Amino acid sequence: MALAMILVGTLIAIFAPRGFDDKSAGYATIALIYLFVAFFACTWGPIGWIYPSEIYSTRVRAKCMSITTASNWAFNFIIALVVPPLINSISWGLYIIFGACGVLMFIFVYFFVPETKGKSLEQIDHMFGGCSNIEEKIKV
């Protein structure tokens, strides 16, 4: 996704001032946008729904998922408001910013987000600092 955005920004920076006289550059830009969407759909797209539903304990899952969903929609709304003016003002630079954000997201997830695959809810609760044993909850 990051590479696709950086390449889109690069193609627009090079070919947009000339009016995309070379049709192959325009087609390549469109193909890269489609690749971005395809990679988003099978990587980051579902993460906002799957990962939160795994990491919250059953005691607070419903409330936390409603907060997660509301924040997802709020940030989507903010992006929808901010992107059109940014495209008008910084043009291809916005795609470079999105590409850089993709690189930063990869680094963050690689180093700071624990894997939850194959773990029970109790193990995940313990991994995030919760106490999964009822006796431990009573002592606290």
N, CA, C and O atoms as CSV, one atom per row, in Angstrom:
chain,resi,resn,atom,element,x,y,z
A,1,MET,N,N,0.825,-1.191,0.000
A,1,MET,CA,C,0.000,0.000,0.000
A,1,MET,C,C,0.869,1.254,0.000
A,1,MET,O,O,0.604,2.198,-0.744
A,2,ALA,N,N,1.904,1.261,0.834
A,2,ALA,CA,C,2.790,2.423,0.900
A,2,ALA,C,C,3.502,2.633,-0.427
A,2,ALA,O,O,3.604,3.756,-0.922
A,3,LEU,N,N,3.987,1.550,-0.990
A,3,LEU,CA,C,4.687,1.652,-2.275
A,3,LEU,C,C,3.753,2.158,-3.374
A,3,LEU,O,O,4.152,2.978,-4.202
A,4,ALA,N,N,2.529,1.678,-3.382
A,4,ALA,CA,C,1.561,2.126,-4.386
A,4,ALA,C,C,1.312,3.625,-4.257
A,4,ALA,O,O,1.270,4.327,-5.267
A,5,MET,N,N,1.147,4.127,-3.035
A,5,MET,CA,C,0.900,5.556,-2.837
A,5,MET,C,C,2.111,6.390,-3.240
A,5,MET,O,O,1.964,7.441,-3.864
A,6,ILE,N,N,3.297,5.926,-2.887
A,6,ILE,CA,C,4.511,6.669,-3.259
A,6,ILE,C,C,4.672,6.702,-4.777
A,6,ILE,O,O,5.055,7.725,-5.344
A,7,LEU,N,N,4.380,5.582,-5.429
A,7,LEU,CA,C,4.475,5.549,-6.898
A,7,LEU,C,C,3.420,6.433,-7.556
A,7,LEU,O,O,3.697,7.083,-8.564
A,8,VAL,N,N,2.212,6.461,-6.993
A,8,VAL,CA,C,1.171,7.348,-7.531
A,8,VAL,C,C,1.622,8.800,-7.407
A,8,VAL,O,O,1.497,9.575,-8.356
A,9,GLY,N,N,2.143,9.166,-6.241
A,9,GLY,CA,C,2.637,10.533,-6.046
A,9,GLY,C,C,3.750,10.876,-7.020
A,9,GLY,O,O,3.795,11.980,-7.562
A,10,THR,N,N,4.642,9.933,-7.238
A,10,THR,CA,C,5.750,10.150,-8.166
A,10,THR,C,C,5.256,10.329,-9.596
A,10,THR,O,O,5.691,11.239,-10.301
A,11,LEU,N,N,4.347,9.458,-10.018
A,11,LEU,CA,C,3.810,9.575,-11.386
A,11,LEU,C,C,3.072,10.893,-11.585
A,11,LEU,O,O,3.208,11.529,-12.630
A,12,ILE,N,N,2.289,11.307,-10.589
A,12,ILE,CA,C,1.563,12.572,-10.717
A,12,ILE,C,C,2.541,13.743,-10.745
A,12,ILE,O,O,2.353,14.688,-11.511
A,13,ALA,N,N,3.585,13.687,-9.914
A,13,ALA,CA,C,4.576,14.769,-9.895
A,13,ALA,C,C,5.281,14.903,-11.236
A,13,ALA,O,O,5.574,16.012,-11.682
A,14,ILE,N,N,5.550,13.779,-11.876
A,14,ILE,CA,C,6.291,13.808,-13.141
A,14,ILE,C,C,5.390,14.134,-14.329
A,14,ILE,O,O,5.751,14.949,-15.178
A,15,PHE,N,N,4.218,13.500,-14.391
A,15,PHE,CA,C,3.409,13.580,-15.611
A,15,PHE,C,C,2.250,14.570,-15.560
A,15,PHE,O,O,1.778,14.992,-16.616
A,16,ALA,N,N,1.773,14.956,-14.385
A,16,ALA,CA,C,0.639,15.882,-14.321
A,16,ALA,C,C,0.954,17.254,-14.900
A,16,ALA,O,O,0.108,17.826,-15.587
A,17,PRO,N,N,2.149,17.808,-14.647
A,17,PRO,CA,C,2.426,19.129,-15.248
A,17,PRO,C,C,2.375,19.122,-16.781
A,17,PRO,O,O,2.121,20.155,-17.401
A,18,ARG,N,N,2.615,17.963,-17.384
A,18,ARG,CA,C,2.567,17.849,-18.854
A,18,ARG,C,C,1.189,17.406,-19.343
A,18,ARG,O,O,0.997,17.174,-20.537
A,19,GLY,N,N,0.238,17.291,-18.429
A,19,GLY,CA,C,-1.116,16.904,-18.809
A,19,GLY,C,C,-1.286,15.431,-19.118
A,19,GLY,O,O,-2.195,15.060,-19.859
A,20,PHE,N,N,-0.443,14.594,-18.572
A,20,PHE,CA,C,-0.494,13.149,-18.815
A,20,PHE,C,C,-0.565,12.840,-20.302
A,20,PHE,O,O,-1.401,12.054,-20.747
A,21,ASP,N,N,0.322,13.470,-21.062
A,21,ASP,CA,C,0.393,13.202,-22.510
A,21,ASP,C,C,0.638,11.725,-22.777
A,21,ASP,O,O,0.117,11.158,-23.738
A,22,ASP,N,N,1.432,11.118,-21.921
A,22,ASP,CA,C,1.714,9.686,-22.050
A,22,ASP,C,C,0.587,8.914,-21.364
A,22,ASP,O,O,0.496,8.889,-20.136
A,23,LYS,N,N,-0.269,8.285,-22.173
A,23,LYS,CA,C,-1.419,7.577,-21.602
A,23,LYS,C,C,-1.014,6.416,-20.704
A,23,LYS,O,O,-1.746,6.062,-19.780
A,24,SER,N,N,0.142,5.822,-20.967
A,24,SER,CA,C,0.575,4.692,-20.142
A,24,SER,C,C,0.814,5.125,-18.692
A,24,SER,O,O,0.580,4.338,-17.775
A,25,ALA,N,N,1.277,6.361,-18.468
A,25,ALA,CA,C,1.461,6.854,-17.098
A,25,ALA,C,C,0.109,6.998,-16.399
A,25,ALA,O,O,-0.019,6.697,-15.213
A,26,GLY,N,N,-0.896,7.459,-17.143
A,26,GLY,CA,C,-2.242,7.557,-16.572
A,26,GLY,C,C,-2.806,6.190,-16.217
A,26,GLY,O,O,-3.398,6.012,-15.152
A,27,TYR,N,N,-2.618,5.223,-17.114
A,27,TYR,CA,C,-3.094,3.867,-16.840
A,27,TYR,C,C,-2.336,3.245,-15.661
A,27,TYR,O,O,-2.921,2.527,-14.849
A,28,ALA,N,N,-1.047,3.523,-15.576
A,28,ALA,CA,C,-0.255,2.999,-14.459
A,28,ALA,C,C,-0.742,3.585,-13.138
A,28,ALA,O,O,-0.803,2.880,-12.130
A,29,THR,N,N,-1.087,4.866,-13.137
A,29,THR,CA,C,-1.607,5.511,-11.929
A,29,THR,C,C,-2.918,4.862,-11.500
A,29,THR,O,O,-3.122,4.578,-10.320
A,30,ILE,N,N,-3.785,4.636,-12.446
A,30,ILE,CA,C,-5.072,3.985,-12.141
A,30,ILE,C,C,-4.837,2.569,-11.618
A,30,ILE,O,O,-5.470,2.152,-10.648
A,31,ALA,N,N,-3.937,1.834,-12.253
A,31,ALA,CA,C,-3.631,0.471,-11.801
A,31,ALA,C,C,-3.072,0.471,-10.385
A,31,ALA,O,O,-3.396,-0.409,-9.588
A,32,LEU,N,N,-2.230,1.456,-10.070
A,32,LEU,CA,C,-1.672,1.534,-8.717
A,32,LEU,C,C,-2.741,1.853,-7.683
A,32,LEU,O,O,-2.688,1.349,-6.561
A,33,ILE,N,N,-3.709,2.684,-8.049
A,33,ILE,CA,C,-4.831,2.968,-7.134
A,33,ILE,C,C,-5.629,1.690,-6.886
A,33,ILE,O,O,-6.016,1.408,-5.752
A,34,TYR,N,N,-5.875,0.918,-7.946
A,34,TYR,CA,C,-6.583,-0.357,-7.780
A,34,TYR,C,C,-5.780,-1.321,-6.903
A,34,TYR,O,O,-6.350,-2.021,-6.065
A,35,LEU,N,N,-4.463,-1.357,-7.095
A,35,LEU,CA,C,-3.625,-2.216,-6.250
A,35,LEU,C,C,-3.685,-1.780,-4.792
A,35,LEU,O,O,-3.746,-2.614,-3.889
A,36,PHE,N,N,-3.666,-0.465,-4.568
A,36,PHE,CA,C,-3.787,0.042,-3.205
A,36,PHE,C,C,-5.084,-0.452,-2.565
A,36,PHE,O,O,-5.077,-0.958,-1.443
A,37,VAL,N,N,-6.194,-0.302,-3.287
A,37,VAL,CA,C,-7.495,-0.720,-2.758
A,37,VAL,C,C,-7.515,-2.229,-2.502
A,37,VAL,O,O,-8.039,-2.677,-1.482
A,38,ALA,N,N,-6.951,-3.007,-3.415
A,38,ALA,CA,C,-6.923,-4.461,-3.241
A,38,ALA,C,C,-6.104,-4.854,-2.010
A,38,ALA,O,O,-6.533,-5.700,-1.225
A,39,PHE,N,N,-4.936,-4.247,-1.841
A,39,PHE,CA,C,-4.119,-4.564,-0.667
A,39,PHE,C,C,-4.765,-4.074,0.615
A,39,PHE,O,O,-4.673,-4.738,1.648
A,40,PHE,N,N,-5.421,-2.915,0.563
A,40,PHE,CA,C,-6.131,-2.412,1.743
A,40,PHE,C,C,-7.256,-3.363,2.142
A,40,PHE,O,O,-7.459,-3.635,3.325
A,41,ALA,N,N,-7.981,-3.864,1.152
A,41,ALA,CA,C,-9.131,-4.728,1.422
A,41,ALA,C,C,-8.735,-6.032,2.111
A,41,ALA,O,O,-9.524,-6.591,2.872
A,42,CYS,N,N,-7.529,-6.518,1.854
A,42,CYS,CA,C,-7.147,-7.790,2.475
A,42,CYS,C,C,-6.114,-7.619,3.593
A,42,CYS,O,O,-5.625,-8.614,4.127
A,43,THR,N,N,-5.773,-6.378,3.960
A,43,THR,CA,C,-4.826,-6.184,5.060
A,43,THR,C,C,-5.402,-5.223,6.099
A,43,THR,O,O,-5.954,-5.673,7.103
A,44,TRP,N,N,-5.290,-3.931,5.884
A,44,TRP,CA,C,-5.705,-2.944,6.881
A,44,TRP,C,C,-7.219,-2.808,6.997
A,44,TRP,O,O,-7.718,-2.526,8.087
A,45,GLY,N,N,-7.945,-2.993,5.942
A,45,GLY,CA,C,-9.392,-2.806,5.959
A,45,GLY,C,C,-10.110,-3.573,7.065
A,45,GLY,O,O,-10.854,-2.974,7.841
A,46,PRO,N,N,-9.901,-4.884,7.151
A,46,PRO,CA,C,-10.613,-5.642,8.183
A,46,PRO,C,C,-10.005,-5.533,9.584
A,46,PRO,O,O,-10.649,-5.916,10.561
A,47,ILE,N,N,-8.787,-5.020,9.697
A,47,ILE,CA,C,-8.112,-4.985,10.992
A,47,ILE,C,C,-8.898,-4.168,12.014
A,47,ILE,O,O,-8.980,-4.555,13.179
A,48,GLY,N,N,-9.468,-3.063,11.600
A,48,GLY,CA,C,-10.230,-2.221,12.519
A,48,GLY,C,C,-11.462,-2.897,13.087
A,48,GLY,O,O,-12.037,-2.419,14.065
A,49,TRP,N,N,-11.872,-3.999,12.490
A,49,TRP,CA,C,-13.040,-4.735,12.978
A,49,TRP,C,C,-12.630,-6.025,13.678
A,49,TRP,O,O,-13.254,-6.414,14.665
A,50,ILE,N,N,-11.609,-6.682,13.191
A,50,ILE,CA,C,-11.221,-7.987,13.739
A,50,ILE,C,C,-10.369,-7.857,14.991
A,50,ILE,O,O,-10.678,-8.469,16.014
A,51,TYR,N,N,-9.311,-7.075,14.925
A,51,TYR,CA,C,-8.372,-6.996,16.049
A,51,TYR,C,C,-9.042,-6.473,17.322
A,51,TYR,O,O,-8.854,-7.072,18.380
A,52,PRO,N,N,-9.813,-5.387,17.269
A,52,PRO,CA,C,-10.467,-4.940,18.506
A,52,PRO,C,C,-11.409,-5.975,19.101
A,52,PRO,O,O,-11.519,-6.082,20.323
A,53,SER,N,N,-12.083,-6.728,18.263
A,53,SER,CA,C,-13.002,-7.737,18.806
A,53,SER,C,C,-12.252,-8.873,19.486
A,53,SER,O,O,-12.835,-9.604,20.287
A,54,GLU,N,N,-10.958,-9.033,19.177
A,54,GLU,CA,C,-10.153,-10.073,19.821
A,54,GLU,C,C,-9.498,-9.595,21.111
A,54,GLU,O,O,-9.321,-10.386,22.038
A,55,ILE,N,N,-9.139,-8.327,21.187
A,55,ILE,CA,C,-8.326,-7.887,22.325
A,55,ILE,C,C,-9.143,-7.453,23.537
A,55,ILE,O,O,-8.610,-7.418,24.646
A,56,TYR,N,N,-10.407,-7.124,23.360
A,56,TYR,CA,C,-11.222,-6.705,24.501
A,56,TYR,C,C,-11.771,-7.914,25.233
A,56,TYR,O,O,-12.188,-8.895,24.617
A,57,SER,N,N,-11.767,-7.830,26.551
A,57,SER,CA,C,-12.347,-8.932,27.337
A,57,SER,C,C,-13.859,-8.918,27.153
A,57,SER,O,O,-14.435,-7.894,26.788
A,58,THR,N,N,-14.491,-10.041,27.403
A,58,THR,CA,C,-15.939,-10.148,27.189
A,58,THR,C,C,-16.712,-9.197,28.093
A,58,THR,O,O,-17.826,-8.794,27.759
A,59,ARG,N,N,-16.135,-8.836,29.228
A,59,ARG,CA,C,-16.800,-7.945,30.172
A,59,ARG,C,C,-17.022,-6.549,29.575
A,59,ARG,O,O,-18.036,-5.913,29.863
A,60,VAL,N,N,-16.097,-6.072,28.758
A,60,VAL,CA,C,-16.181,-4.710,28.229
A,60,VAL,C,C,-16.263,-4.670,26.702
A,60,VAL,O,O,-16.249,-3.591,26.111
A,61,ARG,N,N,-16.347,-5.814,26.074
A,61,ARG,CA,C,-16.265,-5.872,24.615
A,61,ARG,C,C,-17.322,-5.022,23.916
A,61,ARG,O,O,-16.983,-4.295,22.982
A,62,ALA,N,N,-18.567,-5.082,24.320
A,62,ALA,CA,C,-19.630,-4.341,23.637
A,62,ALA,C,C,-19.380,-2.835,23.691
A,62,ALA,O,O,-19.498,-2.149,22.676
A,63,LYS,N,N,-19.038,-2.324,24.864
A,63,LYS,CA,C,-18.786,-0.879,24.988
A,63,LYS,C,C,-17.542,-0.470,24.205
A,63,LYS,O,O,-17.541,0.556,23.525
A,64,CYS,N,N,-16.502,-1.259,24.300
A,64,CYS,CA,C,-15.256,-0.925,23.600
A,64,CYS,C,C,-15.420,-1.001,22.091
A,64,CYS,O,O,-14.854,-0.182,21.366
A,65,MET,N,N,-16.177,-1.959,21.613
A,65,MET,CA,C,-16.405,-2.058,20.172
A,65,MET,C,C,-17.230,-0.872,19.671
A,65,MET,O,O,-17.017,-0.401,18.554
A,66,SER,N,N,-18.167,-0.387,20.481
A,66,SER,CA,C,-18.936,0.786,20.052
A,66,SER,C,C,-18.031,2.014,19.990
A,66,SER,O,O,-18.173,2.839,19.086
A,67,ILE,N,N,-17.103,2.146,20.938
A,67,ILE,CA,C,-16.146,3.257,20.901
A,67,ILE,C,C,-15.213,3.105,19.699
A,67,ILE,O,O,-14.919,4.083,19.012
A,68,THR,N,N,-14.751,1.886,19.446
A,68,THR,CA,C,-13.872,1.628,18.300
A,68,THR,C,C,-14.573,1.974,16.992
A,68,THR,O,O,-13.987,2.624,16.127
A,69,THR,N,N,-15.809,1.549,16.846
A,69,THR,CA,C,-16.564,1.819,15.625
A,69,THR,C,C,-16.812,3.316,15.460
A,69,THR,O,O,-16.678,3.850,14.359
A,70,ALA,N,N,-17.173,3.993,16.552
A,70,ALA,CA,C,-17.406,5.436,16.476
A,70,ALA,C,C,-16.127,6.177,16.096
A,70,ALA,O,O,-16.170,7.112,15.297
A,71,SER,N,N,-15.001,5.773,16.654
A,71,SER,CA,C,-13.746,6.451,16.304
A,71,SER,C,C,-13.352,6.153,14.857
A,71,SER,O,O,-12.798,7.018,14.179
A,72,ASN,N,N,-13.629,4.952,14.383
A,72,ASN,CA,C,-13.356,4.618,12.982
A,72,ASN,C,C,-14.150,5.544,12.057
A,72,ASN,O,O,-13.600,6.108,11.111
A,73,TRP,N,N,-15.432,5.693,12.335
A,73,TRP,CA,C,-16.263,6.568,11.507
A,73,TRP,C,C,-15.844,8.026,11.635
A,73,TRP,O,O,-15.877,8.762,10.649
A,74,ALA,N,N,-15.452,8.457,12.830
A,74,ALA,CA,C,-15.023,9.842,13.027
A,74,ALA,C,C,-13.765,10.141,12.210
A,74,ALA,O,O,-13.674,11.182,11.560
A,75,PHE,N,N,-12.795,9.222,12.248
A,75,PHE,CA,C,-11.577,9.451,11.476
A,75,PHE,C,C,-11.831,9.365,9.972
A,75,PHE,O,O,-11.203,10.092,9.201
A,76,ASN,N,N,-12.737,8.494,9.547
A,76,ASN,CA,C,-13.112,8.461,8.126
A,76,ASN,C,C,-13.720,9.798,7.702
A,76,ASN,O,O,-13.443,10.303,6.614
A,77,PHE,N,N,-14.547,10.357,8.575
A,77,PHE,CA,C,-15.171,11.646,8.300
A,77,PHE,C,C,-14.111,12.741,8.184
A,77,PHE,O,O,-14.171,13.577,7.282
A,78,ILE,N,N,-13.144,12.733,9.097
A,78,ILE,CA,C,-12.074,13.735,9.073
A,78,ILE,C,C,-11.256,13.617,7.788
A,78,ILE,O,O,-10.952,14.623,7.146
A,79,ILE,N,N,-10.900,12.378,7.415
A,79,ILE,CA,C,-10.145,12.171,6.173
A,79,ILE,C,C,-10.946,12.672,4.978
A,79,ILE,O,O,-10.390,13.307,4.081
A,80,ALA,N,N,-12.250,12.393,4.957
A,80,ALA,CA,C,-13.089,12.840,3.840
A,80,ALA,C,C,-13.155,14.359,3.759
A,80,ALA,O,O,-13.270,14.913,2.666
A,81,LEU,N,N,-13.084,15.039,4.894
A,81,LEU,CA,C,-13.098,16.502,4.887
A,81,LEU,C,C,-11.755,17.110,4.490
A,81,LEU,O,O,-11.708,18.142,3.821
A,82,VAL,N,N,-10.671,16.470,4.904
A,82,VAL,CA,C,-9.341,17.055,4.753
A,82,VAL,C,C,-8.716,16.770,3.382
A,82,VAL,O,O,-7.985,17.610,2.856
A,83,VAL,N,N,-8.991,15.613,2.803
A,83,VAL,CA,C,-8.307,15.218,1.564
A,83,VAL,C,C,-8.584,16.152,0.381
A,83,VAL,O,O,-7.621,16.547,-0.277
A,84,PRO,N,N,-9.812,16.531,0.066
A,84,PRO,CA,C,-10.012,17.401,-1.104
A,84,PRO,C,C,-9.222,18.718,-1.048
A,84,PRO,O,O,-8.582,19.072,-2.039
A,85,PRO,N,N,-9.242,19.458,0.077
A,85,PRO,CA,C,-8.424,20.674,0.103
A,85,PRO,C,C,-6.923,20.380,0.003
A,85,PRO,O,O,-6.179,21.154,-0.599
A,86,LEU,N,N,-6.480,19.271,0.589
A,86,LEU,CA,C,-5.062,18.926,0.509
A,86,LEU,C,C,-4.653,18.569,-0.919
A,86,LEU,O,O,-3.556,18.922,-1.351
A,87,ILE,N,N,-5.511,17.883,-1.646
A,87,ILE,CA,C,-5.193,17.570,-3.045
A,87,ILE,C,C,-5.067,18.867,-3.846
A,87,ILE,O,O,-4.190,18.990,-4.701
A,88,ASN,N,N,-5.939,19.827,-3.568
A,88,ASN,CA,C,-5.851,21.111,-4.271
A,88,ASN,C,C,-4.585,21.883,-3.914
A,88,ASN,O,O,-4.018,22.573,-4.761
A,89,SER,N,N,-4.140,21.770,-2.660
A,89,SER,CA,C,-3.005,22.593,-2.247
A,89,SER,C,C,-1.655,21.909,-2.429
A,89,SER,O,O,-0.700,22.557,-2.856
A,90,ILE,N,N,-1.548,20.610,-2.118
A,90,ILE,CA,C,-0.229,19.965,-2.229
A,90,ILE,C,C,-0.184,18.873,-3.285
A,90,ILE,O,O,0.856,18.243,-3.477
A,91,SER,N,N,-1.276,18.643,-3.961
A,91,SER,CA,C,-1.339,17.725,-5.104
A,91,SER,C,C,-0.689,16.383,-4.819
A,91,SER,O,O,-1.142,15.644,-3.944
A,92,TRP,N,N,0.365,16.065,-5.548
A,92,TRP,CA,C,1.015,14.756,-5.452
A,92,TRP,C,C,1.650,14.526,-4.084
A,92,TRP,O,O,1.882,13.377,-3.708
A,93,GLY,N,N,1.937,15.584,-3.331
A,93,GLY,CA,C,2.549,15.434,-2.011
A,93,GLY,C,C,1.666,14.665,-1.043
A,93,GLY,O,O,2.164,13.997,-0.137
A,94,LEU,N,N,0.352,14.759,-1.233
A,94,LEU,CA,C,-0.560,14.021,-0.361
A,94,LEU,C,C,-0.351,12.520,-0.480
A,94,LEU,O,O,-0.428,11.803,0.518
A,95,TYR,N,N,-0.087,12.039,-1.687
A,95,TYR,CA,C,0.143,10.609,-1.877
A,95,TYR,C,C,1.451,10.173,-1.217
A,95,TYR,O,O,1.551,9.059,-0.702
A,96,ILE,N,N,2.448,11.050,-1.234
A,96,ILE,CA,C,3.708,10.746,-0.554
A,96,ILE,C,C,3.469,10.681,0.958
A,96,ILE,O,O,4.023,9.818,1.639
A,97,ILE,N,N,2.648,11.590,1.479
A,97,ILE,CA,C,2.308,11.564,2.905
A,97,ILE,C,C,1.596,10.258,3.248
A,97,ILE,O,O,1.921,9.623,4.252
A,98,PHE,N,N,0.630,9.852,2.426
A,98,PHE,CA,C,-0.063,8.584,2.666
A,98,PHE,C,C,0.906,7.409,2.611
A,98,PHE,O,O,0.800,6.484,3.416
A,99,GLY,N,N,1.842,7.435,1.677
A,99,GLY,CA,C,2.854,6.385,1.594
A,99,GLY,C,C,3.721,6.341,2.837
A,99,GLY,O,O,4.016,5.264,3.354
A,100,ALA,N,N,4.131,7.505,3.321
A,100,ALA,CA,C,4.938,7.572,4.544
A,100,ALA,C,C,4.145,7.056,5.743
A,100,ALA,O,O,4.690,6.360,6.600
A,101,CYS,N,N,2.868,7.396,5.802
A,101,CYS,CA,C,2.017,6.872,6.882
A,101,CYS,C,C,1.936,5.352,6.812
A,101,CYS,O,O,1.929,4.686,7.847
A,102,GLY,N,N,1.876,4.800,5.615
A,102,GLY,CA,C,1.855,3.344,5.449
A,102,GLY,C,C,3.130,2.701,5.982
A,102,GLY,O,O,3.079,1.656,6.632
A,103,VAL,N,N,4.264,3.320,5.709
A,103,VAL,CA,C,5.540,2.803,6.231
A,103,VAL,C,C,5.552,2.877,7.753
A,103,VAL,O,O,5.958,1.924,8.418
A,104,LEU,N,N,5.108,4.004,8.308
A,104,LEU,CA,C,5.063,4.152,9.765
A,104,LEU,C,C,4.105,3.150,10.409
A,104,LEU,O,O,4.392,2.617,11.481
A,105,MET,N,N,2.971,2.895,9.760
A,105,MET,CA,C,2.019,1.905,10.290
A,105,MET,C,C,2.650,0.519,10.309
A,105,MET,O,O,2.483,-0.224,11.276
A,106,PHE,N,N,3.366,0.169,9.262
A,106,PHE,CA,C,4.034,-1.134,9.207
A,106,PHE,C,C,5.032,-1.271,10.348
A,106,PHE,O,O,5.054,-2.290,11.040
A,107,ILE,N,N,5.854,-0.251,10.545
A,107,ILE,CA,C,6.866,-0.296,11.613
A,107,ILE,C,C,6.196,-0.413,12.981
A,107,ILE,O,O,6.623,-1.208,13.818
A,108,PHE,N,N,5.148,0.378,13.206
A,108,PHE,CA,C,4.445,0.332,14.486
A,108,PHE,C,C,3.872,-1.056,14.752
A,108,PHE,O,O,4.066,-1.615,15.831
A,109,VAL,N,N,3.176,-1.603,13.780
A,109,VAL,CA,C,2.547,-2.920,13.964
A,109,VAL,C,C,3.602,-4.002,14.162
A,109,VAL,O,O,3.436,-4.881,15.008
A,110,TYR,N,N,4.673,-3.946,13.400
A,110,TYR,CA,C,5.714,-4.969,13.490
A,110,TYR,C,C,6.346,-5.008,14.888
A,110,TYR,O,O,6.625,-6.085,15.416
A,111,PHE,N,N,6.566,-3.846,15.474
A,111,PHE,CA,C,7.274,-3.800,16.747
A,111,PHE,C,C,6.372,-3.717,17.978
A,111,PHE,O,O,6.801,-4.118,19.060
A,112,PHE,N,N,5.138,-3.212,17.858
A,112,PHE,CA,C,4.356,-2.926,19.050
A,112,PHE,C,C,3.010,-3.628,19.161
A,112,PHE,O,O,2.407,-3.592,20.234
A,113,VAL,N,N,2.519,-4.253,18.120
A,113,VAL,CA,C,1.199,-4.894,18.186
A,113,VAL,C,C,1.387,-6.405,18.333
A,113,VAL,O,O,1.915,-7.056,17.432
A,114,PRO,N,N,0.959,-6.958,19.459
A,114,PRO,CA,C,1.164,-8.390,19.670
A,114,PRO,C,C,0.237,-9.253,18.818
A,114,PRO,O,O,-0.882,-8.858,18.491
A,115,GLU,N,N,0.726,-10.429,18.472
A,115,GLU,CA,C,-0.053,-11.400,17.695
A,115,GLU,C,C,-1.076,-12.059,18.608
A,115,GLU,O,O,-0.750,-12.462,19.724
A,116,THR,N,N,-2.313,-12.170,18.136
A,116,THR,CA,C,-3.370,-12.807,18.929
A,116,THR,C,C,-3.844,-14.116,18.307
A,116,THR,O,O,-4.711,-14.787,18.868
A,117,LYS,N,N,-3.294,-14.483,17.169
A,117,LYS,CA,C,-3.733,-15.701,16.481
A,117,LYS,C,C,-3.477,-16.928,17.352
A,117,LYS,O,O,-2.378,-17.108,17.878
A,118,GLY,N,N,-4.497,-17.767,17.499
A,118,GLY,CA,C,-4.364,-19.022,18.223
A,118,GLY,C,C,-4.356,-18.887,19.735
A,118,GLY,O,O,-4.115,-19.871,20.434
A,119,LYS,N,N,-4.611,-17.699,20.258
A,119,LYS,CA,C,-4.613,-17.499,21.706
A,119,LYS,C,C,-6.049,-17.450,22.219
A,119,LYS,O,O,-6.955,-16.983,21.529
A,120,SER,N,N,-6.234,-17.933,23.420
A,120,SER,CA,C,-7.560,-17.879,24.024
A,120,SER,C,C,-7.834,-16.464,24.515
A,120,SER,O,O,-6.919,-15.646,24.616
A,121,LEU,N,N,-9.103,-16.176,24.822
A,121,LEU,CA,C,-9.458,-14.857,25.342
A,121,LEU,C,C,-8.730,-14.563,26.648
A,121,LEU,O,O,-8.350,-13.421,26.908
A,122,GLU,N,N,-8.535,-15.588,27.465
A,122,GLU,CA,C,-7.836,-15.410,28.741
A,122,GLU,C,C,-6.366,-15.050,28.506
A,122,GLU,O,O,-5.817,-14.185,29.189
A,123,GLN,N,N,-5.734,-15.718,27.536
A,123,GLN,CA,C,-4.334,-15.406,27.218
A,123,GLN,C,C,-4.200,-13.982,26.669
A,123,GLN,O,O,-3.261,-13.264,27.014
A,124,ILE,N,N,-5.132,-13.586,25.825
A,124,ILE,CA,C,-5.102,-12.236,25.268
A,124,ILE,C,C,-5.327,-11.210,26.367
A,124,ILE,O,O,-4.656,-10.178,26.401
A,125,ASP,N,N,-6.271,-11.486,27.269
A,125,ASP,CA,C,-6.536,-10.585,28.388
A,125,ASP,C,C,-5.278,-10.419,29.241
A,125,ASP,O,O,-4.937,-9.306,29.641
A,126,HIS,N,N,-4.600,-11.514,29.515
A,126,HIS,CA,C,-3.363,-11.471,30.295
A,126,HIS,C,C,-2.260,-10.724,29.538
A,126,HIS,O,O,-1.483,-9.983,30.140
A,127,MET,N,N,-2.196,-10.920,28.231
A,127,MET,CA,C,-1.183,-10.277,27.394
A,127,MET,C,C,-1.314,-8.750,27.438
A,127,MET,O,O,-0.314,-8.034,27.384
A,128,PHE,N,N,-2.557,-8.257,27.537
A,128,PHE,CA,C,-2.784,-6.820,27.580
A,128,PHE,C,C,-2.894,-6.279,29.002
A,128,PHE,O,O,-3.325,-5.144,29.206
A,129,GLY,N,N,-2.504,-7.090,29.984
A,129,GLY,CA,C,-2.433,-6.613,31.356
A,129,GLY,C,C,-3.672,-6.828,32.181
A,129,GLY,O,O,-3.724,-6.373,33.323
A,130,GLY,N,N,-4.669,-7.496,31.658
A,130,GLY,CA,C,-5.868,-7.785,32.430
A,130,GLY,C,C,-5.669,-9.039,33.260
A,130,GLY,O,O,-4.684,-9.757,33.087
A,131,CYS,N,N,-6.599,-9.300,34.157
A,131,CYS,CA,C,-6.515,-10.541,34.921
A,131,CYS,C,C,-7.680,-11.421,34.505
A,131,CYS,O,O,-8.839,-11.014,34.576
A,132,SER,N,N,-7.363,-12.621,34.073
A,132,SER,CA,C,-8.382,-13.501,33.528
A,132,SER,C,C,-8.890,-14.503,34.560
A,132,SER,O,O,-9.913,-15.148,34.333
A,133,ASN,N,N,-8.213,-14.644,35.663
A,133,ASN,CA,C,-8.611,-15.596,36.683
A,133,ASN,C,C,-9.585,-14.911,37.638
A,133,ASN,O,O,-9.318,-13.797,38.089
A,134,ILE,N,N,-10.704,-15.552,37.954
A,134,ILE,CA,C,-11.734,-14.955,38.806
A,134,ILE,C,C,-11.205,-14.676,40.204
A,134,ILE,O,O,-11.594,-13.683,40.820
A,135,GLU,N,N,-10.307,-15.551,40.730
A,135,GLU,CA,C,-9.755,-15.300,42.056
A,135,GLU,C,C,-8.896,-14.039,42.059
A,135,GLU,O,O,-8.905,-13.288,43.034
A,136,GLU,N,N,-8.150,-13.795,40.972
A,136,GLU,CA,C,-7.344,-12.587,40.885
A,136,GLU,C,C,-8.252,-11.348,40.851
A,136,GLU,O,O,-7.901,-10.309,41.411
A,137,LYS,N,N,-9.401,-11.454,40.203
A,137,LYS,CA,C,-10.329,-10.322,40.135
A,137,LYS,C,C,-10.909,-10.026,41.502
A,137,LYS,O,O,-11.098,-8.864,41.861
A,138,ILE,N,N,-11.192,-11.065,42.266
A,138,ILE,CA,C,-11.771,-10.866,43.596
A,138,ILE,C,C,-10.743,-10.233,44.535
A,138,ILE,O,O,-11.106,-9.387,45.352
A,139,LYS,N,N,-9.470,-10.620,44.439
A,139,LYS,CA,C,-8.418,-10.073,45.292
A,139,LYS,C,C,-8.195,-8.600,45.015
A,139,LYS,O,O,-7.830,-7.852,45.923
A,140,VAL,N,N,-8.403,-8.169,43.792
A,140,VAL,CA,C,-8.156,-6.765,43.438
A,140,VAL,C,C,-9.239,-5.929,43.950
A,140,VAL,O,O,-9.223,-4.713,43.760
